[in-house]
Amino acid sequence: MRRWARPAAIDDGVVDGQTSAEQDELVQLRREKRRREMENETSGTSRSSV
Protein backbone atom coordinates (compact mmCIF):
# COMPACT_ATOMS: atom_id res chain seq x y z
CA MET A 1 0.00 0.00 0.00
CA ARG A 2 2.87 2.39 0.69
CA ARG A 3 4.13 2.04 -2.87
CA TRP A 4 1.19 3.98 -4.27
CA ALA A 5 0.13 6.05 -1.25
CA ARG A 6 3.21 8.31 -1.13
CA PRO A 7 3.32 9.03 -4.90
CA ALA A 8 -0.40 9.76 -4.81
CA ALA A 9 0.10 12.21 -1.93
CA ILE A 10 2.94 13.92 -3.81
CA ASP A 11 0.86 14.15 -7.00
CA ASP A 12 -2.02 15.63 -4.98
CA GLY A 13 0.31 18.23 -3.45
CA VAL A 14 -0.15 16.95 0.09
CA VAL A 15 3.52 15.98 0.48
CA ASP A 16 6.56 17.70 -1.04
CA GLY A 17 8.47 15.74 -3.63
CA GLN A 18 8.81 14.94 -7.29
CA THR A 19 5.51 14.25 -9.04
CA SER A 20 4.97 11.25 -11.28
CA ALA A 21 4.89 13.53 -14.32
CA GLU A 22 8.22 15.10 -13.35
CA GLN A 23 9.76 11.68 -12.78
CA ASP A 24 8.48 10.44 -16.16
CA GLU A 25 9.94 13.52 -17.85
CA LEU A 26 13.33 12.98 -16.23
CA VAL A 27 13.40 9.34 -17.33
CA GLN A 28 12.51 10.34 -20.88
CA LEU A 29 15.16 13.09 -20.98
CA ARG A 30 17.84 10.77 -19.61
CA ARG A 31 17.02 8.16 -22.25
CA GLU A 32 17.20 10.79 -24.99
CA LYS A 33 20.53 12.04 -23.64
CA ARG A 34 21.93 8.51 -23.55
CA ARG A 35 20.72 7.86 -27.11
CA ARG A 36 22.36 11.07 -28.37
CA GLU A 37 25.61 10.29 -26.58
CA MET A 38 25.68 6.86 -28.20
CA GLU A 39 25.01 8.42 -31.61
CA ASN A 40 27.83 10.91 -31.06
CA GLU A 41 30.23 8.13 -30.09
CA THR A 42 29.26 6.15 -33.16
CA SER A 43 29.57 9.09 -35.56
CA GLY A 44 32.85 10.21 -33.97
CA THR A 45 34.36 6.75 -34.37
CA SER A 46 33.43 6.48 -38.03
CA ARG A 47 34.94 9.91 -38.79
CA SER A 48 38.28 9.08 -37.25
CA SER A 49 38.60 5.88 -39.28
CA VAL A 50 37.98 7.69 -42.60
C-alpha positions as CSV (number, residue, x, y, z in Angstrom):
1,M,0.0,0.0,0.0
2,R,2.9,2.4,0.7
3,R,4.1,2.0,-2.9
4,W,1.2,4.0,-4.3
5,A,0.1,6.1,-1.3
6,R,3.2,8.3,-1.1
7,P,3.3,9.0,-4.9
8,A,-0.4,9.8,-4.8
9,A,0.1,12.2,-1.9
10,I,2.9,13.9,-3.8
11,D,0.9,14.2,-7.0
12,D,-2.0,15.6,-5.0
13,G,0.3,18.2,-3.4
14,V,-0.1,16.9,0.1
15,V,3.5,16.0,0.5
16,D,6.6,17.7,-1.0
17,G,8.5,15.7,-3.6
18,Q,8.8,14.9,-7.3
19,T,5.5,14.3,-9.0
20,S,5.0,11.2,-11.3
21,A,4.9,13.5,-14.3
22,E,8.2,15.1,-13.4
23,Q,9.8,11.7,-12.8
24,D,8.5,10.4,-16.2
25,E,9.9,13.5,-17.9
26,L,13.3,13.0,-16.2
27,V,13.4,9.3,-17.3
28,Q,12.5,10.3,-20.9
29,L,15.2,13.1,-21.0
30,R,17.8,10.8,-19.6
31,R,17.0,8.2,-22.3
32,E,17.2,10.8,-25.0
33,K,20.5,12.0,-23.6
34,R,21.9,8.5,-23.5
35,R,20.7,7.9,-27.1
36,R,22.4,11.1,-28.4
37,E,25.6,10.3,-26.6
38,M,25.7,6.9,-28.2
39,E,25.0,8.4,-31.6
40,N,27.8,10.9,-31.1
41,E,30.2,8.1,-30.1
42,T,29.3,6.1,-33.2
43,S,29.6,9.1,-35.6
44,G,32.9,10.2,-34.0
45,T,34.4,6.8,-34.4
46,S,33.4,6.5,-38.0
47,R,34.9,9.9,-38.8
48,S,38.3,9.1,-37.3
49,S,38.6,5.9,-39.3
50,V,38.0,7.7,-42.6
